[in-house]
Amino acid sequence: MEAPSPSYILTRAAFGIALLVAALAGFSFVKKKQHQAAISAELSSITSDSSFFQQFYAEDARKSLVKAIGLLAEANSLGIPPDLAINRALGVQPKFFATNAKHDDPPAREKIIRSCLRNNYQNLLMLGYKADLQTLASMKQGDLPPIPSGPQSDRKPEIALLIPSAISPGMEKVIANLIIRPPQPAGQPASAIEIATAKQLACDLADARLIEEPVRDQILKDLSKPVP
């Protein structure tokens, strides 16, 4: 039997290598899709009504917010932008065809969730956090590591309340009412922008029928009081 020629051997070897590369690429693609699906499922659980607006304990609300923002950062590192990750978590289907019909406003609860996650994700970036393994691992446990850069570097950020619990008890258990920000001196009054954001949240919560209108009105009244 005649021995295979060198060119035949090289051809077969190249073919085998190509098959191996294709198999590895396919495996990597499947694993990436599974990872993306797992992130969407976990984010969907956090953004459910029973989780986002009705935590039993304030600490659980804070941890859930950090986990959600960490999931957005991880999704972005896998090629899923935050808005798309939020859409998938909320079950919002993409629209493939543009129409001349008037676009409906998103449901009130979806609007609240989307605003909270977007704003806190941007705050995470402004604080200098990156989607590295150490940061993501810490956020999966509901904990933010020290601020990596800037004037507050090496200090822990704080998770503050937009609507103080002194004004509306129980709001410390609502994820939508939480904001990630640099640590601030004790007793520092809220800024005009923070007050305006809190007032908008109170209105949105009433629109979503998560609080009653008299509660909204009282929150707005208390937020408008001058700081002593």
GROMACS elastic network, one bead per residue, 0.5 to 0.9 nm:
[ bonds ]
;  ai    aj funct       b0    kb
    2     5     6  0.86769   500
    4     7     6  0.82265   500
    4     8     6  0.62363   500
    4     9     6  0.66259   500
    5     8     6  0.52303   500
    5     9     6  0.64171   500
    5    10     6  0.87512   500
    6     9     6  0.50905   500
    6    10     6  0.61349   500
    6    11     6  0.85177   500
    7    10     6  0.50828   500
    7    11     6  0.60390   500
    7    12     6  0.86039   500
    8    11     6  0.50278   500
    8    12     6  0.61581   500
    8    13     6  0.85060   500
    9    12     6  0.52009   500
    9    13     6  0.60650   500
    9    14     6  0.85356   500
   10    13     6  0.50228   500
   10    14     6  0.60247   500
   10    15     6  0.84847   500
   11    14     6  0.51585   500
   11    15     6  0.61649   500
   11    16     6  0.86310   500
   12    15     6  0.50009   500
   12    16     6  0.61358   500
   12    17     6  0.86055   500
   13    16     6  0.50402   500
   13    17     6  0.61546   500
   13    18     6  0.85583   500
   14    17     6  0.50924   500
   14    18     6  0.61282   500
   14    19     6  0.86365   500
   15    18     6  0.50643   500
   15    19     6  0.62396   500
   15    20     6  0.86656   500
   16    19     6  0.50926   500
   16    20     6  0.62166   500
   16    21     6  0.86479   500
   17    20     6  0.50210   500
   17    21     6  0.61317   500
   17    22     6  0.85353   500
   18    21     6  0.51128   500
   18    22     6  0.60987   500
   18    23     6  0.85265   500
   19    22     6  0.50807   500
   19    23     6  0.60617   500
   19    24     6  0.85869   500
   20    23     6  0.50461   500
   20    24     6  0.61307   500
   20    25     6  0.85116   500
   21    24     6  0.51411   500
   21    25     6  0.60630   500
   21    26     6  0.85180   500
   22    25     6  0.50478   500
   22    26     6  0.60517   500
   22    27     6  0.85290   500
   23    26     6  0.50745   500
   23    27     6  0.61099   500
   23    28     6  0.85516   500
   24    27     6  0.50411   500
   24    28     6  0.60676   500
   24    29     6  0.85192   500
   25    28     6  0.50606   500
   25    29     6  0.60878   500
   25    30     6  0.86565   500
   26    29     6  0.50255   500
   26    30     6  0.62189   500
   26    31     6  0.86065   500
   27    30     6  0.51959   500
   27    31     6  0.61715   500
   27    32     6  0.85655   500
   28    31     6  0.51348   500
   28    32     6  0.60846   500
   28    33     6  0.86531   500
   29    32     6  0.51150   500
   29    33     6  0.62504   500
   29    34     6  0.86453   500
   30    33     6  0.51336   500
   30    34     6  0.61607   500
   30    35     6  0.85629   500
   31    34     6  0.50352   500
   31    35     6  0.61012   500
   31    36     6  0.86127   500
   32    35     6  0.50033   500
   32    36     6  0.61738   500
   32    37     6  0.85978   500
   32    78     6  0.75715   500
   33    36     6  0.50223   500
   33    37     6  0.61105   500
   33    38     6  0.85799   500
   34    37     6  0.50569   500
   34    38     6  0.61668   500
   34    39     6  0.86907   500
   35    38     6  0.51199   500
   35    39     6  0.63189   500
   35    40     6  0.87436   500
   35    75     6  0.88345   500
   35    78     6  0.86652   500
   36    39     6  0.51650   500
   36    40     6  0.62906   500
   36    41     6  0.87045   500
   36    74     6  0.89947   500
   36    75     6  0.66524   500
   36    78     6  0.73413   500
   36    80     6  0.81180   500
   37    40     6  0.50911   500
   37    41     6  0.61711   500
   37    42     6  0.86849   500
   38    41     6  0.51124   500
   38    42     6  0.62337   500
   38    43     6  0.85597   500
   39    42     6  0.52423   500
   39    43     6  0.60615   500
   39    44     6  0.84145   500
   39    71     6  0.62561   500
   39    72     6  0.83378   500
   39    74     6  0.80808   500
   39    75     6  0.69106   500
   39    85     6  0.85053   500
   39    89     6  0.87194   500
   40    43     6  0.51205   500
   40    44     6  0.59097   500
   40    45     6  0.86055   500
   40    71     6  0.83154   500
   40    75     6  0.84047   500
   40    85     6  0.66826   500
   40    86     6  0.81747   500
   40    88     6  0.62360   500
   40    89     6  0.53030   500
   41    44     6  0.50254   500
   41    45     6  0.63321   500
   41    46     6  0.88921   500
   41    88     6  0.86612   500
   41    89     6  0.67592   500
   42    45     6  0.51399   500
   42    46     6  0.65086   500
   42    47     6  0.88157   500
   42    68     6  0.82710   500
   42    71     6  0.81136   500
   42    89     6  0.81146   500
   43    46     6  0.51507   500
   43    47     6  0.62021   500
   43    48     6  0.87028   500
   43    67     6  0.83948   500
   43    68     6  0.59952   500
   43    71     6  0.68052   500
   43    72     6  0.82428   500
   43    85     6  0.82821   500
   43    86     6  0.78401   500
   43    88     6  0.87198   500
   43    89     6  0.55851   500
   43    90     6  0.86121   500
   44    47     6  0.51746   500
   44    48     6  0.62295   500
   44    86     6  0.82982   500
   44    88     6  0.76888   500
   44    90     6  0.62006   500
   44    91     6  0.81245   500
   45    48     6  0.54260   500
   45    49     6  0.89632   500
   45    50     6  0.88686   500
   45    51     6  0.72443   500
   45    52     6  0.89017   500
   45    89     6  0.79178   500
   46    49     6  0.83956   500
   46    50     6  0.84796   500
   46    51     6  0.55240   500
   46    52     6  0.61557   500
   46    64     6  0.66987   500
   46    65     6  0.82082   500
   46    67     6  0.84877   500
   46    68     6  0.68402   500
   46    89     6  0.87721   500
   47    50     6  0.82097   500
   47    51     6  0.62920   500
   47    52     6  0.52253   500
   47    53     6  0.86254   500
   47    68     6  0.82941   500
   47    86     6  0.88980   500
   47    89     6  0.71420   500
   47    90     6  0.71758   500
   47   110     6  0.89967   500
   47   113     6  0.69773   500
   48    51     6  0.53646   500
   48    52     6  0.58911   500
   48    53     6  0.81932   500
   48    89     6  0.88442   500
   48    90     6  0.80320   500
   49    52     6  0.53486   500
   49    53     6  0.56870   500
   49    54     6  0.71491   500
   49   109     6  0.82119   500
   50    53     6  0.61444   500
   50    54     6  0.53290   500
   50    55     6  0.72880   500
   51    54     6  0.54805   500
   51    55     6  0.56745   500
   51    61     6  0.81920   500
   51    64     6  0.83982   500
   51   174     6  0.84641   500
   51   175     6  0.80544   500
   52    55     6  0.69628   500
   52    61     6  0.77874   500
   52    64     6  0.83363   500
   52    65     6  0.86416   500
   52   113     6  0.77032   500
   52   173     6  0.88397   500
   52   174     6  0.63037   500
   52   175     6  0.52661   500
   52   176     6  0.66628   500
   53    61     6  0.88802   500
   53   171     6  0.89683   500
   53   173     6  0.74428   500
   53   175     6  0.61983   500
   53   176     6  0.69139   500
   53   177     6  0.89308   500
   53   210     6  0.80867   500
   54    57     6  0.88844   500
   54    61     6  0.86194   500
   54   173     6  0.66335   500
   54   174     6  0.60765   500
   54   175     6  0.82496   500
   55    58     6  0.70879   500
   55    59     6  0.89533   500
   55    60     6  0.66053   500
   55    61     6  0.58295   500
   55   173     6  0.52388   500
   55   174     6  0.63607   500
   55   175     6  0.77935   500
   56    59     6  0.88700   500
   56    60     6  0.73052   500
   56    61     6  0.80592   500
   56   173     6  0.66096   500
   57    60     6  0.53323   500
   57    61     6  0.65619   500
   57    62     6  0.89826   500
   57   172     6  0.81715   500
   57   173     6  0.57516   500
   58    61     6  0.51027   500
   58    62     6  0.63994   500
   58    63     6  0.87563   500
   58   170     6  0.83441   500
   58   171     6  0.85915   500
   58   172     6  0.53756   500
   58   174     6  0.77471   500
   58   175     6  0.88000   500
   59    62     6  0.51487   500
   59    63     6  0.62132   500
   59    64     6  0.85473   500
   59   172     6  0.86886   500
   59   173     6  0.77700   500
   60    63     6  0.51134   500
   60    64     6  0.59914   500
   60    65     6  0.85909   500
   60   142     6  0.85052   500
   60   173     6  0.76634   500
   61    64     6  0.51277   500
   61    65     6  0.62642   500
   61    66     6  0.87968   500
   61   172     6  0.76215   500
   61   173     6  0.54342   500
   61   174     6  0.63250   500
   61   175     6  0.52887   500
   61   178     6  0.82404   500
   62    65     6  0.52559   500
   62    66     6  0.64450   500
   62    67     6  0.87404   500
   62   142     6  0.73537   500
   62   143     6  0.87123   500
   62   159     6  0.68948   500
   62   172     6  0.86368   500
   62   173     6  0.80457   500
   62   174     6  0.88210   500
   62   175     6  0.68941   500
   62   178     6  0.72980   500
   63    66     6  0.51864   500
   63    67     6  0.61566   500
   63    68     6  0.86094   500
   63   139     6  0.81972   500
   63   140     6  0.86936   500
   63   141     6  0.73520   500
   63   143     6  0.65253   500
   64    67     6  0.50209   500
   64    68     6  0.60816   500
   64    69     6  0.86603   500
   64   142     6  0.62669   500
   64   175     6  0.74073   500
   65    68     6  0.51102   500
   65    69     6  0.62702   500
   65    70     6  0.85246   500
   65   117     6  0.81486   500
   65   120     6  0.85901   500
   65   142     6  0.75499   500
   65   175     6  0.61328   500
   65   176     6  0.84991   500
   65   178     6  0.76550   500
   65   179     6  0.87180   500
   65   180     6  0.88501   500
   66    69     6  0.52539   500
   66    70     6  0.60601   500
   66    71     6  0.85864   500
   66   120     6  0.89774   500
   66   139     6  0.57557   500
   66   140     6  0.76275   500
   66   141     6  0.83473   500
   66   142     6  0.51350   500
   66   143     6  0.64933   500
   66   144     6  0.69018   500
   66   180     6  0.85050   500
   67    70     6  0.50183   500
   67    71     6  0.61510   500
   67    72     6  0.87516   500
   67   136     6  0.87547   500
   67   138     6  0.89010   500
   67   139     6  0.53193   500
   67   140     6  0.51240   500
   67   141     6  0.69389   500
   67   142     6  0.51553   500
   67   143     6  0.79119   500
   68    71     6  0.50664   500
   68    72     6  0.64152   500
   68    73     6  0.87975   500
   68   117     6  0.76154   500
   68   139     6  0.84741   500
   68   140     6  0.84448   500
   68   142     6  0.87596   500
   69    72     6  0.50521   500
   69    73     6  0.63214   500
   69    74     6  0.86426   500
   69   117     6  0.66804   500
   69   118     6  0.86899   500
   69   120     6  0.69674   500
   69   121     6  0.57183   500
   69   124     6  0.79561   500
   69   139     6  0.79855   500
   70    73     6  0.50523   500
   70    74     6  0.61293   500
   70    75     6  0.85244   500
   70   121     6  0.83950   500
   70   131     6  0.79376   500
   70   135     6  0.81812   500
   70   136     6  0.58975   500
   70   137     6  0.86732   500
   70   138     6  0.87564   500
   70   139     6  0.54370   500
   70   140     6  0.66440   500
   70   142     6  0.86246   500
   71    75     6  0.59673   500
   71    76     6  0.84615   500
   71    85     6  0.87491   500
   71   136     6  0.79821   500
   71   139     6  0.83256   500
   71   140     6  0.78095   500
   72    75     6  0.50583   500
   72    76     6  0.61071   500
   72    77     6  0.86680   500
   72    80     6  0.83722   500
   72    81     6  0.78271   500
   72    82     6  0.55563   500
   72    83     6  0.88577   500
   72    85     6  0.66176   500
   72    86     6  0.78834   500
   72   117     6  0.84587   500
   72   121     6  0.74014   500
   73    76     6  0.51321   500
   73    77     6  0.63748   500
   73    78     6  0.88771   500
   73    81     6  0.86511   500
   73    82     6  0.75217   500
   73   121     6  0.76511   500
   73   130     6  0.79732   500
   73   131     6  0.57854   500
   73   136     6  0.79136   500
   74    77     6  0.51128   500
   74    78     6  0.65383   500
   74    80     6  0.86668   500
   74   131     6  0.62007   500
   74   132     6  0.86966   500
   74   136     6  0.70490   500
   75    78     6  0.50611   500
   75    79     6  0.65206   500
   75    80     6  0.51690   500
   75    81     6  0.69310   500
   75    82     6  0.72631   500
   75    85     6  0.67897   500
   76    79     6  0.51394   500
   76    82     6  0.62222   500
   76    85     6  0.80665   500
   76   131     6  0.85327   500
   77    80     6  0.72104   500
   77    81     6  0.83790   500
   77   131     6  0.68516   500
   78    81     6  0.86341   500
   80    83     6  0.82572   500
   80    84     6  0.62298   500
   80    85     6  0.60625   500
   81    84     6  0.54154   500
   81    85     6  0.62153   500
   81    86     6  0.87364   500
   82    86     6  0.61006   500
   82    87     6  0.85319   500
   82   117     6  0.86483   500
   82   118     6  0.74518   500
   82   121     6  0.81888   500
   83    86     6  0.51287   500
   83    87     6  0.61607   500
   83    88     6  0.87177   500
   83   114     6  0.81808   500
   83   118     6  0.77262   500
   84    88     6  0.62145   500
   84    89     6  0.85903   500
   84    92     6  0.89927   500
   84    94     6  0.89439   500
   85    88     6  0.52142   500
   85    89     6  0.62335   500
   85    90     6  0.86867   500
   86    89     6  0.50392   500
   86    90     6  0.61370   500
   86    91     6  0.84687   500
   86    92     6  0.83863   500
   86   113     6  0.87325   500
   86   114     6  0.69119   500
   86   117     6  0.80458   500
   86   118     6  0.87931   500
   87    90     6  0.51660   500
   87    91     6  0.59756   500
   87    93     6  0.72079   500
   87    94     6  0.82522   500
   87   114     6  0.86741   500
   88    92     6  0.59445   500
   88    93     6  0.74034   500
   89    92     6  0.77239   500
   90    93     6  0.89605   500
   90   110     6  0.74122   500
   95    98     6  0.71968   500
   98   101     6  0.86883   500
   99   102     6  0.82138   500
   99   103     6  0.88870   500
  100   103     6  0.85703   500
  101   104     6  0.89367   500
  103   106     6  0.89637   500
  104   107     6  0.87724   500
  105   108     6  0.83753   500
  105   111     6  0.87919   500
  106   109     6  0.82893   500
  106   110     6  0.63666   500
  106   111     6  0.61491   500
  107   110     6  0.52829   500
  107   111     6  0.62610   500
  107   112     6  0.88864   500
  107   208     6  0.78446   500
  108   111     6  0.50973   500
  108   112     6  0.64449   500
  108   113     6  0.88691   500
  108   204     6  0.66066   500
  108   205     6  0.77914   500
  108   207     6  0.62831   500
  108   209     6  0.86880   500
  109   112     6  0.51502   500
  109   113     6  0.63089   500
  109   114     6  0.85754   500
  109   204     6  0.79107   500
  109   205     6  0.76484   500
  109   207     6  0.84495   500
  109   208     6  0.55513   500
  109   209     6  0.88657   500
  109   210     6  0.86303   500
  110   113     6  0.51657   500
  110   114     6  0.59794   500
  110   115     6  0.84788   500
  111   114     6  0.52302   500
  111   115     6  0.60992   500
  111   116     6  0.86110   500
  111   204     6  0.81064   500
  112   115     6  0.52839   500
  112   116     6  0.61968   500
  112   117     6  0.86973   500
  112   176     6  0.67177   500
  112   201     6  0.74297   500
  112   204     6  0.67727   500
  112   205     6  0.76580   500
  112   208     6  0.86420   500
  113   116     6  0.52492   500
  113   117     6  0.61980   500
  113   118     6  0.85012   500
  113   175     6  0.86829   500
  113   176     6  0.64247   500
  114   117     6  0.53562   500
  114   118     6  0.59844   500
  114   119     6  0.84565   500
  115   118     6  0.52581   500
  115   119     6  0.59966   500
  115   120     6  0.84627   500
  115   176     6  0.84160   500
  116   119     6  0.54140   500
  116   120     6  0.61343   500
  116   121     6  0.84911   500
  116   175     6  0.81107   500
  116   176     6  0.55924   500
  116   177     6  0.78340   500
  116   178     6  0.78178   500
  116   179     6  0.77610   500
  117   120     6  0.52992   500
  117   121     6  0.59607   500
  117   122     6  0.85493   500
  117   176     6  0.82643   500
  118   121     6  0.52094   500
  118   122     6  0.62557   500
  118   123     6  0.86576   500
  119   122     6  0.51933   500
  119   123     6  0.62159   500
  119   124     6  0.87076   500
  119   179     6  0.80116   500
  119   180     6  0.88168   500
  120   124     6  0.61561   500
  120   125     6  0.87208   500
  120   178     6  0.86013   500
  120   179     6  0.61616   500
  120   180     6  0.58877   500
  120   181     6  0.83603   500
  121   124     6  0.50268   500
  121   125     6  0.64786   500
  121   126     6  0.87387   500
  121   180     6  0.87063   500
  122   125     6  0.51281   500
  122   126     6  0.61720   500
  122   127     6  0.86313   500
  123   127     6  0.61549   500
  123   128     6  0.87724   500
  123   179     6  0.84073   500
  123   180     6  0.64747   500
  123   181     6  0.66293   500
  124   127     6  0.52415   500
  124   128     6  0.67330   500
  124   129     6  0.58956   500
  124   130     6  0.84965   500
  124   180     6  0.72770   500
  124   181     6  0.80907   500
  125   128     6  0.51730   500
  125   129     6  0.55114   500
  125   130     6  0.72580   500
  126   129     6  0.75682   500
  127   147     6  0.63709   500
  127   148     6  0.73959   500
  127   149     6  0.70180   500
  127   150     6  0.73474   500
  127   152     6  0.85984   500
  127   153     6  0.86555   500
  127   157     6  0.85734   500
  127   181     6  0.78796   500
  127   182     6  0.74987   500
  128   147     6  0.69765   500
  128   148     6  0.59102   500
  128   149     6  0.57112   500
  128   150     6  0.74779   500
  129   132     6  0.84738   500
  129   135     6  0.75789   500
  129   145     6  0.89618   500
  129   147     6  0.70669   500
  129   148     6  0.62604   500
  129   149     6  0.80863   500
  130   135     6  0.71015   500
  130   136     6  0.85684   500
  130   148     6  0.87237   500
  131   134     6  0.82691   500
  131   135     6  0.63110   500
  131   136     6  0.60718   500
  132   135     6  0.54708   500
  132   136     6  0.61593   500
  132   137     6  0.85185   500
  133   136     6  0.52265   500
  133   137     6  0.59271   500
  133   138     6  0.85369   500
  134   137     6  0.51835   500
  134   138     6  0.62333   500
  134   139     6  0.86780   500
  134   145     6  0.86328   500
  135   138     6  0.52088   500
  135   139     6  0.61951   500
  135   140     6  0.86627   500
  135   143     6  0.89970   500
  135   144     6  0.73238   500
  135   145     6  0.65651   500
  136   139     6  0.50463   500
  136   140     6  0.61022   500
  136   141     6  0.87874   500
  136   144     6  0.88955   500
  137   140     6  0.52198   500
  137   141     6  0.68239   500
  137   143     6  0.89250   500
  138   141     6  0.53589   500
  138   142     6  0.67221   500
  138   143     6  0.54095   500
  138   144     6  0.61993   500
  138   145     6  0.66350   500
  139   144     6  0.55870   500
  139   145     6  0.78704   500
  140   143     6  0.73338   500
  141   144     6  0.86946   500
  144   147     6  0.82418   500
  144   156     6  0.73091   500
  144   157     6  0.73740   500
  145   148     6  0.81028   500
  145   154     6  0.84999   500
  145   155     6  0.85856   500
  145   156     6  0.65804   500
  145   157     6  0.81984   500
  146   152     6  0.89222   500
  146   153     6  0.69098   500
  146   155     6  0.50468   500
  146   157     6  0.68112   500
  147   150     6  0.78174   500
  147   152     6  0.65478   500
  147   154     6  0.51724   500
  147   155     6  0.56188   500
  147   156     6  0.59152   500
  147   157     6  0.64772   500
  147   182     6  0.81650   500
  148   152     6  0.83502   500
  148   153     6  0.52317   500
  148   154     6  0.61230   500
  148   155     6  0.84192   500
  149   152     6  0.69767   500
  149   154     6  0.74576   500
  150   153     6  0.52695   500
  152   155     6  0.57567   500
  152   156     6  0.82906   500
  152   157     6  0.84226   500
  152   182     6  0.69273   500
  152   183     6  0.77739   500
  153   156     6  0.82147   500
  155   182     6  0.83309   500
  155   183     6  0.76591   500
  156   182     6  0.76184   500
  156   183     6  0.70140   500
  157   180     6  0.68507   500
  157   181     6  0.57953   500
  157   183     6  0.52403   500
  157   184     6  0.89390   500
  158   179     6  0.81405   500
  158   180     6  0.59273   500
  158   181     6  0.56154   500
  158   182     6  0.59585   500
  158   183     6  0.52409   500
  158   184     6  0.80055   500
  159   178     6  0.61946   500
  159   179     6  0.53899   500
  159   181     6  0.63695   500
  159   182     6  0.85399   500
  159   183     6  0.85503   500
  160   164     6  0.86459   500
  160   172     6  0.88063   500
  160   177     6  0.83060   500
  160   178     6  0.56543   500
  160   179     6  0.52933   500
  160   180     6  0.64842   500
  160   181     6  0.72478   500
  161   164     6  0.55303   500
  161   165     6  0.76284   500
  161   171     6  0.78242   500
  161   172     6  0.65768   500
  161   177     6  0.56857   500
  161   179     6  0.63381   500
  161   198     6  0.87494   500
  162   171     6  0.88875   500
  162   176     6  0.88742   500
  162   177     6  0.54369   500
  162   178     6  0.62234   500
  162   179     6  0.68964   500
  162   190     6  0.87341   500
  162   194     6  0.67672   500
  162   195     6  0.74484   500
  162   197     6  0.72614   500
  162   198     6  0.50425   500
  162   199     6  0.86999   500
  162   201     6  0.82331   500
  163   166     6  0.84465   500
  163   167     6  0.69762   500
  163   168     6  0.71410   500
  163   171     6  0.68241   500
  163   172     6  0.82761   500
  163   177     6  0.64778   500
  163   178     6  0.85763   500
  163   195     6  0.82614   500
  163   198     6  0.55148   500
  163   199     6  0.80011   500
  163   201     6  0.82381   500
  163   202     6  0.79239   500
  163   219     6  0.78644   500
  163   223     6  0.80577   500
  164   167     6  0.54336   500
  164   168     6  0.65313   500
  164   169     6  0.79038   500
  164   171     6  0.70775   500
  164   172     6  0.74805   500
  164   177     6  0.88317   500
  165   170     6  0.61432   500
  165   171     6  0.54320   500
  165   172     6  0.58875   500
  166   169     6  0.59778   500
  167   171     6  0.87696   500
  167   218     6  0.83801   500
  167   219     6  0.64371   500
  167   222     6  0.67090   500
  167   223     6  0.80176   500
  168   171     6  0.60314   500
  168   172     6  0.88115   500
  168   215     6  0.81742   500
  168   218     6  0.87523   500
  168   219     6  0.69191   500
  169   172     6  0.73989   500
  170   173     6  0.56487   500
  170   174     6  0.73937   500
  171   174     6  0.52722   500
  171   175     6  0.84751   500
  171   176     6  0.89047   500
  171   177     6  0.65732   500
  171   178     6  0.88613   500
  172   175     6  0.77505   500
  172   177     6  0.70046   500
  172   178     6  0.75040   500
  173   176     6  0.89438   500
  173   177     6  0.80779   500
  173   178     6  0.87693   500
  174   177     6  0.54843   500
  174   178     6  0.72064   500
  175   178     6  0.54518   500
  175   179     6  0.86667   500
  176   179     6  0.81854   500
  176   201     6  0.81962   500
  177   198     6  0.79942   500
  177   201     6  0.76174   500
  181   184     6  0.84038   500
  184   187     6  0.85064   500
  184   188     6  0.69486   500
  185   188     6  0.56952   500
  186   189     6  0.88960   500
  188   191     6  0.89216   500
  189   227     6  0.71063   500
  190   193     6  0.80591   500
  190   194     6  0.58918   500
  190   195     6  0.63476   500
  190   227     6  0.89703   500
  191   194     6  0.51258   500
  191   195     6  0.62494   500
  191   196     6  0.86138   500
  192   195     6  0.51393   500
  192   196     6  0.61646   500
  192   197     6  0.86147   500
  193   196     6  0.50387   500
  193   197     6  0.61098   500
  193   198     6  0.85711   500
  194   197     6  0.50222   500
  194   198     6  0.61246   500
  194   199     6  0.86104   500
  195   198     6  0.50333   500
  195   199     6  0.61784   500
  195   200     6  0.86335   500
  195   223     6  0.66804   500
  195   224     6  0.81330   500
  196   199     6  0.51020   500
  196   200     6  0.62364   500
  196   201     6  0.86595   500
  196   223     6  0.88491   500
  197   200     6  0.51059   500
  197   201     6  0.62128   500
  197   202     6  0.87182   500
  198   201     6  0.50572   500
  198   202     6  0.62846   500
  198   203     6  0.87597   500
  198   219     6  0.89881   500
  198   220     6  0.85416   500
  198   223     6  0.79870   500
  199   202     6  0.51089   500
  199   203     6  0.63755   500
  199   204     6  0.86648   500
  199   216     6  0.86171   500
  199   219     6  0.76254   500
  199   220     6  0.59007   500
  199   223     6  0.72682   500
  199   224     6  0.89742   500
  200   203     6  0.51069   500
  200   204     6  0.61197   500
  200   205     6  0.85872   500
  201   205     6  0.60186   500
  201   206     6  0.85507   500
  202   205     6  0.51551   500
  202   206     6  0.63263   500
  202   207     6  0.86869   500
  202   211     6  0.81669   500
  202   215     6  0.86442   500
  202   216     6  0.56026   500
  202   217     6  0.84800   500
  202   219     6  0.70063   500
  202   220     6  0.73349   500
  203   206     6  0.51680   500
  203   207     6  0.61891   500
  203   208     6  0.86495   500
  203   213     6  0.84675   500
  203   216     6  0.64278   500
  203   217     6  0.86455   500
  203   220     6  0.85455   500
  204   208     6  0.61371   500
  204   209     6  0.85300   500
  204   210     6  0.87379   500
  205   208     6  0.50594   500
  205   209     6  0.62013   500
  205   210     6  0.52304   500
  205   211     6  0.58509   500
  205   212     6  0.84379   500
  205   216     6  0.79681   500
  206   210     6  0.58039   500
  206   212     6  0.57632   500
  206   213     6  0.58552   500
  206   215     6  0.82986   500
  206   216     6  0.63144   500
  207   210     6  0.76594   500
  207   211     6  0.83200   500
  207   212     6  0.88633   500
  207   213     6  0.85575   500
  208   211     6  0.77743   500
  209   212     6  0.64080   500
  209   213     6  0.83880   500
  211   214     6  0.84353   500
  211   215     6  0.63993   500
  211   216     6  0.68383   500
  212   215     6  0.53287   500
  212   216     6  0.63875   500
  212   217     6  0.88156   500
  213   217     6  0.61288   500
  213   218     6  0.86054   500
  214   217     6  0.50150   500
  214   218     6  0.61971   500
  214   219     6  0.86268   500
  215   218     6  0.51342   500
  215   219     6  0.62004   500
  215   220     6  0.86474   500
  216   219     6  0.51148   500
  216   220     6  0.61941   500
  216   221     6  0.85644   500
  217   220     6  0.51290   500
  217   221     6  0.61078   500
  217   222     6  0.86365   500
  218   222     6  0.61147   500
  218   223     6  0.84974   500
  219   222     6  0.51629   500
  219   223     6  0.60223   500
  219   224     6  0.85457   500
  220   223     6  0.51230   500
  220   224     6  0.62038   500
  220   225     6  0.89204   500
  221   224     6  0.52173   500
  221   225     6  0.66652   500
  222   225     6  0.53373   500
  222   226     6  0.88517   500
  223   226     6  0.81910   500
  224   227     6  0.88874   500
  225   228     6  0.87809   500
